[in-house]
Amino acid sequence: MHAPGSLAPVPTVLQKSSSLPHPKRSSPTLSLNARQWEDVHEFWAPPFKKDVKVLECIQKMATVLVKGLGGMSCKERLRTLGLSNLEKRRLRGDLIALYSFLRRGSGEGGADLFSLVIFFSSSIPGDMNDTRTKSNINNISTTVELFQLIMYTPTFTLGLLFNVMALSFLFFKVKKLSESTIYMIALIFLDTLLLFTLPFKIISYHLQDNWNLGSVFCSTLESLYFVNMYGSILISLCICVDRYIAIQHPFMAPTLRSTKKAAMVCAVICLGTSAGTVFTFQLHGEGHNISSCFHNFSKSTWENAGLFSALETTFFGSMAAMTFCTAQTVRCLRKHRERDNPQTHTTRAEKILVTNVVAFLVCFTPYHMAYFVYFLVKNNIIHTSFQQVLRDIVQGTLCWANLNCCLDGVCYYFVLKESLEDTLRNREKTAMRKP
């Protein structure tokens, strides 16, 4: 007898999966009956790729021992022996068990059998469980769809209204553009482009896996959505850094700041983020006819560590820099208050600075935290039985992040409006003082 988990039963891999020996006629050291297989599913259906490779390696070494097959490649040996790899064998067994369950109905042990089939199917590596099927686990939940509709309706209407009004102020009432206004124009422009994709995202979530507006159109919408989201994050960072330089380092500001440099920075950010369309056009895999837009991305997308690192680094790096610049700017403003003005409350400028960074953190942090955890789960780095719940959280926090497009428009509209009103008041005061 062999110890539990030992590799003695491995020679059974030389037998065809379609002709497994009957338990009563086979040696106990050379085969495991069906119940024993299910009891040791962690060994026979390992969830980790490294364990799968170990079992496949044993099969490859065993097939070399067959006479006349030593000079063949691994695929040729398997084809000659009529064998398949571990993934296909386990998938075939799971499908047979599921078929038997559906034919017999949920009799004794039926529920347990069905749960085992689901578990094994989710453990199979490769693209098997990432195809766009109509299973419940890949569909958008009703809660997420309702939450998105509630969030996007005011975000789209108010965001579009205030962004257009802010742009009208910048183009028609601001006579001279400064560095800050150039960054504002770029930010509002990116936010407005993102807002136009929201109605299609609502339609996509409602259609589930029945997207019928074309794969190219879907990829274009996804590109506008994600590229403009991270472009607005970088422009928000530039606004904070520009304020920090102007207030904290006034003597260096003339050298570091200019309208041309601000326009060049915005152009570089827009071109750099536009290069991200190389990834957004492959979110659903290469050569696939997209049936679900804005969700059900391919397994290769979730395994792309470079894309994950770039997005997370962009946000958390921007978050750290914005927090530092805002804290230093507020500190400098408080230090240079007029000594004869016994203000104990914060000034309007300080409120604007703090409000901007708080809105940024509140909107974007939940999504990037959820995305970080979900990436680890999808790559089997951490394990959880709440993957569907976590998926809903990712989609919900992504909807919440788009609220920033509306808040930016509202904030900068009132900032520009008050600035223009202050300018008019100062001109009136100046005119009244003149003899």
PLY file of the C-alpha trace (Angstrom):
ply
format ascii 1.0
element vertex 435
property float x
property float y
property float z
element edge 434
property int vertex1
property int vertex2
end_header
0.00 0.00 0.00
1.15 3.50 -0.70
0.85 6.52 1.49
-1.96 8.96 0.70
-0.91 11.43 -1.98
1.99 9.24 -3.19
2.66 9.00 -6.92
2.26 5.20 -7.17
-1.10 5.34 -9.01
0.41 7.52 -11.78
0.88 4.66 -14.35
-2.86 4.86 -15.02
-2.13 7.90 -17.18
-1.12 5.44 -19.91
-4.72 4.28 -20.16
-7.19 6.12 -22.34
-9.54 8.45 -20.54
-12.42 6.87 -22.44
-11.57 3.36 -21.23
-10.72 3.67 -17.57
-10.44 0.27 -15.85
-13.35 -0.92 -13.80
-12.62 -0.57 -10.07
-13.37 -4.23 -9.37
-11.05 -5.55 -12.08
-8.08 -3.21 -11.55
-5.30 -3.32 -9.02
-5.77 -0.86 -6.12
-2.18 0.30 -6.63
-2.77 1.19 -10.28
-6.14 2.92 -10.23
-8.45 4.96 -8.07
-12.19 4.58 -8.28
-14.40 7.57 -8.93
-15.18 8.24 -5.27
-11.47 8.17 -4.39
-10.75 10.59 -7.20
-13.22 13.09 -5.82
-11.79 12.66 -2.33
-8.34 13.63 -3.57
-9.45 16.30 -6.04
-6.80 18.70 -4.73
-4.22 16.27 -6.15
-5.95 15.23 -9.37
-7.39 18.68 -10.17
-4.85 21.09 -8.70
-5.75 24.81 -8.86
-2.15 25.96 -9.36
-0.36 25.92 -12.70
2.87 24.68 -11.13
1.11 21.56 -9.80
-0.53 20.97 -13.18
2.89 21.13 -14.82
4.24 18.54 -12.35
1.49 16.05 -13.23
1.88 16.71 -16.95
5.62 16.19 -16.61
5.04 12.78 -15.02
2.78 11.81 -17.93
5.40 12.93 -20.45
8.10 10.87 -18.72
5.82 7.85 -18.57
4.99 7.94 -22.29
8.70 7.91 -23.14
8.94 4.44 -21.55
6.59 2.94 -24.16
8.55 1.01 -26.78
8.74 2.67 -30.17
7.68 6.12 -28.95
10.98 7.40 -27.62
11.83 9.35 -30.77
8.49 11.11 -31.01
7.53 14.50 -29.64
5.23 14.71 -26.62
2.17 15.61 -28.72
2.84 12.74 -31.13
3.21 10.25 -28.27
-0.08 11.39 -26.71
-1.83 11.21 -30.07
-0.47 7.71 -30.73
-1.57 6.46 -27.31
-4.92 8.23 -27.58
-4.25 10.26 -24.45
-5.06 13.87 -23.62
-3.55 16.32 -21.19
-4.70 16.76 -17.60
-6.87 19.78 -18.41
-8.91 17.96 -21.06
-9.22 14.79 -18.97
-10.60 16.65 -15.99
-12.91 18.78 -18.18
-14.24 15.65 -19.89
-14.90 13.99 -16.54
-16.63 17.07 -15.18
-18.85 17.37 -18.25
-19.81 13.70 -18.03
-20.66 14.09 -14.36
-22.71 17.21 -15.06
-24.55 15.47 -17.90
-25.35 12.54 -15.64
-26.59 14.86 -12.93
-28.87 16.73 -15.33
-30.22 13.47 -16.75
-30.94 11.92 -13.34
-32.11 15.06 -11.60
-30.99 16.21 -8.18
-31.24 12.89 -6.41
-29.19 11.70 -3.49
-25.87 13.51 -3.51
-26.89 15.46 -6.61
-26.27 18.86 -5.08
-22.80 17.82 -3.92
-22.00 16.49 -7.38
-23.08 19.73 -9.02
-20.97 21.80 -6.61
-17.96 19.60 -7.38
-18.43 20.15 -11.12
-18.51 23.92 -10.63
-15.41 23.75 -8.42
-13.44 21.66 -10.91
-14.47 23.83 -13.85
-13.27 26.97 -12.05
-9.96 25.28 -11.25
-9.07 24.42 -14.86
-6.23 26.61 -16.12
-6.25 28.23 -19.53
-9.02 30.04 -21.29
-11.79 27.55 -20.47
-13.50 29.63 -17.82
-12.84 33.00 -19.45
-14.88 32.54 -22.62
-17.87 34.78 -22.92
-20.68 32.41 -22.04
-24.13 33.13 -20.72
-23.46 31.64 -17.33
-24.58 33.55 -14.29
-21.07 34.14 -13.01
-20.18 36.18 -16.13
-23.39 38.19 -16.23
-23.79 41.62 -14.70
-25.79 41.36 -11.51
-29.04 43.27 -11.19
-27.64 45.20 -8.22
-24.66 46.46 -10.23
-26.86 47.36 -13.19
-29.24 49.33 -10.96
-26.38 51.04 -9.10
-24.79 52.04 -12.40
-28.06 53.51 -13.67
-28.52 55.50 -10.44
-24.93 56.78 -10.56
-24.61 57.50 -14.27
-27.88 59.37 -14.77
-26.89 62.43 -12.65
-23.20 62.01 -13.49
-23.87 62.24 -17.22
-26.45 65.04 -17.14
-24.85 67.29 -14.51
-21.32 66.48 -15.61
-22.01 67.32 -19.23
-23.85 70.53 -18.22
-21.15 71.89 -15.90
-18.26 70.79 -18.12
-19.78 72.62 -21.10
-20.40 75.75 -18.97
-16.84 75.62 -17.62
-15.46 75.34 -21.16
-17.62 78.29 -22.24
-16.12 80.37 -19.41
-12.60 79.40 -20.44
-13.07 80.07 -24.14
-15.32 83.14 -24.13
-14.81 84.99 -20.82
-11.19 84.33 -19.90
-9.20 86.80 -22.00
-5.73 85.49 -21.26
-4.91 81.83 -20.80
-2.61 80.87 -17.95
-0.93 77.57 -17.10
-3.78 76.59 -14.79
-6.48 77.34 -17.37
-4.69 75.23 -19.99
-4.64 72.27 -17.62
-8.32 72.89 -16.82
-9.23 72.88 -20.51
-7.42 69.57 -21.02
-9.02 68.01 -17.93
-12.56 69.12 -18.82
-12.08 67.97 -22.41
-11.01 64.46 -21.29
-13.84 64.26 -18.77
-16.36 65.25 -21.43
-15.14 62.56 -23.82
-15.47 59.97 -21.06
-19.00 61.14 -20.25
-20.13 60.35 -23.80
-19.27 56.67 -23.28
-21.46 56.28 -20.19
-24.80 55.79 -22.01
-23.24 52.99 -24.05
-21.87 51.42 -20.87
-25.42 51.40 -19.45
-26.67 49.75 -22.64
-23.87 47.19 -22.53
-24.63 46.15 -18.96
-28.31 45.82 -19.85
-27.56 43.69 -22.92
-25.29 41.39 -20.86
-23.62 39.09 -23.44
-25.74 40.23 -26.39
-23.72 43.25 -27.53
-24.73 43.86 -31.14
-23.12 47.21 -32.00
-19.91 45.75 -33.37
-16.54 44.74 -31.96
-14.66 47.75 -33.33
-17.20 50.19 -31.89
-16.99 48.43 -28.51
-13.19 48.60 -28.45
-13.35 52.28 -29.43
-15.73 53.02 -26.56
-13.56 51.09 -24.09
-10.51 53.01 -25.31
-12.23 56.37 -24.82
-13.40 55.26 -21.40
-10.16 53.95 -19.88
-7.70 56.21 -21.73
-9.56 59.38 -20.74
-9.98 58.18 -17.16
-6.24 57.80 -16.63
-5.53 60.87 -18.72
-7.69 62.92 -16.34
-5.82 61.42 -13.38
-2.50 62.63 -14.82
-3.88 66.08 -15.69
-5.22 66.42 -12.13
-1.70 65.63 -10.93
-0.29 68.35 -13.19
-2.73 70.91 -11.76
-1.61 70.11 -8.21
2.09 70.23 -9.14
1.60 73.52 -10.99
-0.06 75.08 -7.93
2.69 73.73 -5.70
5.44 75.28 -7.83
3.65 78.64 -8.13
3.05 78.99 -4.37
5.87 77.05 -2.74
8.65 78.09 -5.15
7.68 81.51 -6.56
11.22 82.38 -7.68
11.58 79.18 -9.71
8.06 79.43 -11.11
8.89 81.75 -14.06
11.46 79.23 -15.25
9.42 76.08 -14.67
6.00 77.42 -15.65
4.75 78.80 -18.96
1.71 78.36 -21.15
3.77 76.62 -23.85
5.18 74.15 -21.36
1.72 73.47 -19.96
0.37 72.85 -23.47
3.30 70.52 -24.22
2.72 68.54 -21.01
-0.97 68.14 -21.87
-0.09 67.01 -25.39
2.42 64.44 -24.09
-0.14 63.08 -21.62
-2.83 62.81 -24.29
-0.48 61.08 -26.73
0.93 58.80 -24.05
-2.44 57.67 -22.78
-3.68 57.27 -26.36
-0.95 54.67 -26.82
-2.93 52.63 -24.30
-5.38 51.77 -27.09
-2.92 49.01 -27.97
-4.09 47.28 -24.79
-7.74 48.38 -24.80
-8.30 46.86 -28.26
-7.14 43.51 -26.84
-9.16 43.47 -23.63
-11.33 40.66 -24.97
-8.47 38.77 -26.60
-7.22 38.80 -30.16
-9.50 37.76 -32.98
-12.64 37.46 -30.85
-16.08 38.64 -31.89
-17.01 40.76 -28.87
-20.37 39.81 -27.40
-20.05 41.72 -24.11
-18.68 45.25 -23.91
-17.01 46.83 -20.83
-16.93 43.46 -19.01
-15.96 39.79 -19.40
-12.38 40.57 -20.38
-10.15 37.72 -21.52
-7.91 35.73 -19.20
-4.82 37.16 -20.91
-5.96 40.64 -19.84
-6.14 39.61 -16.20
-2.75 37.90 -16.44
-1.11 40.98 -17.98
1.08 42.06 -15.07
2.54 44.94 -17.12
-0.86 46.52 -17.70
-1.84 46.00 -14.07
1.40 47.56 -12.82
1.08 50.56 -15.14
-2.48 51.37 -14.05
-1.87 50.89 -10.34
1.42 52.80 -10.43
-0.23 55.67 -12.32
-2.95 56.04 -9.72
-1.06 55.44 -6.48
1.91 57.50 -7.68
-0.42 60.36 -8.62
-2.25 60.01 -5.32
0.97 60.29 -3.30
2.25 63.26 -5.30
-1.09 65.10 -5.15
-1.41 64.55 -1.41
2.12 65.87 -0.82
1.74 68.91 -3.10
-1.66 69.82 -1.66
-0.43 69.51 1.95
2.62 71.66 1.23
0.58 74.26 -0.66
-2.01 74.59 2.11
0.79 74.82 4.68
2.43 77.62 2.69
-0.85 79.52 2.34
-1.49 79.36 6.07
2.03 80.53 6.83
1.73 83.61 4.63
-1.59 84.87 5.90
-1.67 88.51 6.88
-0.54 88.87 10.46
-3.19 91.48 11.25
-5.97 89.19 10.00
-6.96 86.91 12.88
-8.58 84.27 10.66
-9.16 80.95 12.30
-11.10 79.43 9.41
-9.61 78.25 6.17
-9.52 80.57 3.17
-11.39 79.92 -0.06
-8.18 78.88 -1.84
-7.44 76.29 0.83
-10.96 74.91 0.60
-10.64 74.52 -3.17
-7.31 72.70 -2.86
-8.52 70.31 -0.18
-11.84 69.69 -1.94
-10.09 68.75 -5.18
-7.76 66.22 -3.63
-10.47 64.73 -1.39
-12.80 64.28 -4.38
-9.96 62.63 -6.28
-9.19 60.19 -3.45
-12.82 59.38 -2.67
-13.66 58.67 -6.30
-10.65 56.68 -7.50
-9.25 54.90 -4.42
-12.06 52.32 -3.94
-11.82 51.10 -7.54
-8.04 50.72 -7.57
-8.07 48.90 -4.24
-10.78 46.52 -5.49
-8.95 46.08 -8.81
-5.75 45.21 -6.93
-7.45 42.47 -4.88
-9.39 41.12 -7.87
-6.19 40.84 -9.91
-4.63 38.73 -7.17
-7.70 36.49 -7.04
-7.88 36.02 -10.82
-4.22 34.97 -10.87
-4.64 32.51 -7.95
-2.26 34.52 -5.77
-4.92 34.68 -3.08
-8.05 32.53 -2.84
-11.55 33.52 -1.86
-14.99 32.02 -2.20
-16.49 35.46 -2.85
-15.12 36.03 -6.34
-18.51 36.96 -7.76
-19.09 39.45 -4.93
-15.63 40.90 -5.51
-16.39 41.20 -9.22
-19.53 43.16 -8.41
-17.50 45.43 -6.12
-15.00 46.12 -8.92
-17.79 47.05 -11.33
-19.59 49.15 -8.71
-16.46 51.07 -7.68
-15.66 51.69 -11.35
-19.06 53.37 -11.70
-18.32 55.37 -8.57
-14.95 56.51 -9.98
-16.69 58.15 -12.93
-18.39 60.54 -10.51
-15.12 62.48 -10.61
-15.99 63.69 -14.13
-19.03 65.46 -12.74
-17.26 66.81 -9.64
-14.43 68.28 -11.72
-16.89 70.17 -13.89
-18.88 71.48 -10.93
-15.76 72.52 -9.01
-13.99 74.33 -11.85
-17.18 76.00 -13.06
-17.70 77.72 -9.69
-13.98 78.45 -9.35
-13.94 80.19 -12.72
-17.19 81.99 -12.00
-15.95 83.36 -8.66
-12.62 84.33 -10.20
-14.33 86.33 -12.91
-16.61 88.00 -10.36
-13.59 88.92 -8.22
-11.86 90.37 -11.27
-14.89 92.52 -12.07
-15.14 93.74 -8.47
-11.47 94.72 -8.44
-11.89 96.63 -11.67
-14.89 98.47 -10.27
-12.97 99.37 -7.10
-10.03 100.57 -9.16
-12.30 102.68 -11.33
-13.97 104.25 -8.29
-10.62 105.21 -6.75
-9.50 107.09 -9.81
-10.24 110.85 -9.67
0 1
1 2
2 3
3 4
4 5
5 6
6 7
7 8
8 9
9 10
10 11
11 12
12 13
13 14
14 15
15 16
16 17
17 18
18 19
19 20
20 21
21 22
22 23
23 24
24 25
25 26
26 27
27 28
28 29
29 30
30 31
31 32
32 33
33 34
34 35
35 36
36 37
37 38
38 39
39 40
40 41
41 42
42 43
43 44
44 45
45 46
46 47
47 48
48 49
49 50
50 51
51 52
52 53
53 54
54 55
55 56
56 57
57 58
58 59
59 60
60 61
61 62
62 63
63 64
64 65
65 66
66 67
67 68
68 69
69 70
70 71
71 72
72 73
73 74
74 75
75 76
76 77
77 78
78 79
79 80
80 81
81 82
82 83
83 84
84 85
85 86
86 87
87 88
88 89
89 90
90 91
91 92
92 93
93 94
94 95
95 96
96 97
97 98
98 99
99 100
100 101
101 102
102 103
103 104
104 105
105 106
106 107
107 108
108 109
109 110
110 111
111 112
112 113
113 114
114 115
115 116
116 117
117 118
118 119
119 120
120 121
121 122
122 123
123 124
124 125
125 126
126 127
127 128
128 129
129 130
130 131
131 132
132 133
133 134
134 135
135 136
136 137
137 138
138 139
139 140
140 141
141 142
142 143
143 144
144 145
145 146
146 147
147 148
148 149
149 150
150 151
151 152
152 153
153 154
154 155
155 156
156 157
157 158
158 159
159 160
160 161
161 162
162 163
163 164
164 165
165 166
166 167
167 168
168 169
169 170
170 171
171 172
172 173
173 174
174 175
175 176
176 177
177 178
178 179
179 180
180 181
181 182
182 183
183 184
184 185
185 186
186 187
187 188
188 189
189 190
190 191
191 192
192 193
193 194
194 195
195 196
196 197
197 198
198 199
199 200
200 201
201 202
202 203
203 204
204 205
205 206
206 207
207 208
208 209
209 210
210 211
211 212
212 213
213 214
214 215
215 216
216 217
217 218
218 219
219 220
220 221
221 222
222 223
223 224
224 225
225 226
226 227
227 228
228 229
229 230
230 231
231 232
232 233
233 234
234 235
235 236
236 237
237 238
238 239
239 240
240 241
241 242
242 243
243 244
244 245
245 246
246 247
247 248
248 249
249 250
250 251
251 252
252 253
253 254
254 255
255 256
256 257
257 258
258 259
259 260
260 261
261 262
262 263
263 264
264 265
265 266
266 267
267 268
268 269
269 270
270 271
271 272
272 273
273 274
274 275
275 276
276 277
277 278
278 279
279 280
280 281
281 282
282 283
283 284
284 285
285 286
286 287
287 288
288 289
289 290
290 291
291 292
292 293
293 294
294 295
295 296
296 297
297 298
298 299
299 300
300 301
301 302
302 303
303 304
304 305
305 306
306 307
307 308
308 309
309 310
310 311
311 312
312 313
313 314
314 315
315 316
316 317
317 318
318 319
319 320
320 321
321 322
322 323
323 324
324 325
325 326
326 327
327 328
328 329
329 330
330 331
331 332
332 333
333 334
334 335
335 336
336 337
337 338
338 339
339 340
340 341
341 342
342 343
343 344
344 345
345 346
346 347
347 348
348 349
349 350
350 351
351 352
352 353
353 354
354 355
355 356
356 357
357 358
358 359
359 360
360 361
361 362
362 363
363 364
364 365
365 366
366 367
367 368
368 369
369 370
370 371
371 372
372 373
373 374
374 375
375 376
376 377
377 378
378 379
379 380
380 381
381 382
382 383
383 384
384 385
385 386
386 387
387 388
388 389
389 390
390 391
391 392
392 393
393 394
394 395
395 396
396 397
397 398
398 399
399 400
400 401
401 402
402 403
403 404
404 405
405 406
406 407
407 408
408 409
409 410
410 411
411 412
412 413
413 414
414 415
415 416
416 417
417 418
418 419
419 420
420 421
421 422
422 423
423 424
424 425
425 426
426 427
427 428
428 429
429 430
430 431
431 432
432 433
433 434
